[in-house]
Amino acid sequence: MMVSLLTLVIFSFLLLKEQPEPYLFSNQIHENLVNDTVNFKYEKAAWDYSFIGEYQKALWSYDQSAREYPGLTREQELYFLSFKPVNAEQYILKRAENEQVIIINEAHHQPMHRVFATSLLQGLYDRGYRYLGMEALNYFDTLLNKRGYPIDDSGYYSNEPQYGNLIRKALAIGYQIFPYEADFTVNGKEREIQQAHNIQKVINAHPDGKFLIYCGFAHINENEVAVWEKAMAGRLTEYTGINPFTVNQVILTEHFLSNKENPFFTLVDTLQHSSLFIHEDGSIFHGLDGDNRFDVRLYHPRTHYINGRPDWLLLDGSRHYYLVDQNEITIEYPVLIRAFLENESNNAVPVDVIEIKDIADQKALVLPKGNYRLVMNNTKGMIKEWMITVE
């Protein structure tokens, strides 16, 4: 797994320098996967699938190289089951009242994590949070906060629609967003150090401010990490003296392959709401005794599909299904359909993207109310644009 993490680090730096067209067709992604020889090809394909809304394929691809977890002893199962589920959003927002820095992580192929983070934004803002640090952003887009929405040059992962919507919502609420990624030339250890220093500079400039930091995978770890010595979160405590509240979304999240799911996840798989787990003594589950990498493990329920789309896309209650009129598809299948807000530029990150493979494919766009420009294209270079209104 460490080799995979290191290759992902290297690749993420390369993406800061050169960003190819991110919205590929499923058959193109599959062809790249078959022909590619790099050892992170499954992760790359998972990101590509996520960009076009092919969530199950993203899970499948990522799991081809994901680790298997060891089983639990009965004693470990009983220990976990002694903690009772509580509403994750309510707990986090209550805890946020007495925190200055909250760090939440994501798996880069899991748009669900971005949707959940988006659902926290207003509540955190109401509790004084004004600054949002995002690992995925680069430093080239200096007008992001003024413009109010991300464009294709804002970053790499930010081209995924739900990441773009996370940015949009934060800016609309009033957050000041800042990048904190390290120089692409550094190694893993130096990357964690630079990330923490970059965040530290913003904290020092706003010593009374409250900060939400959004990162990927293991950067959230507060204790020692092999090779890195300390991850970003641990370094940040070292440099600022602030102990962040760290929320891990990655571990207790569904996989495509059941043998790649964390065994704690399978014990509570019937829960239908994002949850944290509290003991009667008031302690919160963060892992087995001695596992102090982060403060809490956040459980997300398994995905259900409506109109061909994940149910969690409707989490905040502001979005609606929009089935594209089949009569509008006048070019050859398969087609990609990107939905852009009417008042945003041509290079904006789409609010949603779907691939429709044939006439029987009935996927819906999931959009907030508003006016949209739909852009449809196929593999033969044919393009069609038209306007819609979502009521």
Secondary structure by P-SEA (a helix, b strand, c coil): caaaaaaaaaaaaaaacccccccccaaaaaaaaaaccccaaaaaaaaaaaaacaaaaaaaaaaccbbbbbbbcaaaaaaaacbbbccaaaaaaaaaccccbbbbbbccccaaaaaaaaaaaaaaaaacccbbbbccccccccccccccccccccccccccaaaaaaaaaaaaaccccccccccccccaaaaaaaaaaaaaaaaaacccbbbbbbbccccccccccccccccaaaaaaaaccccccccccccccccccccccccccccccccccbbbbbcccccccccccccccccbbbbbcbbbbcccccccccccccbbbbbcccccccccccbbbbbbcccccccccccbbbbbcccccbbbbbbcbbbbbbbbbcccbbbbbbccccc
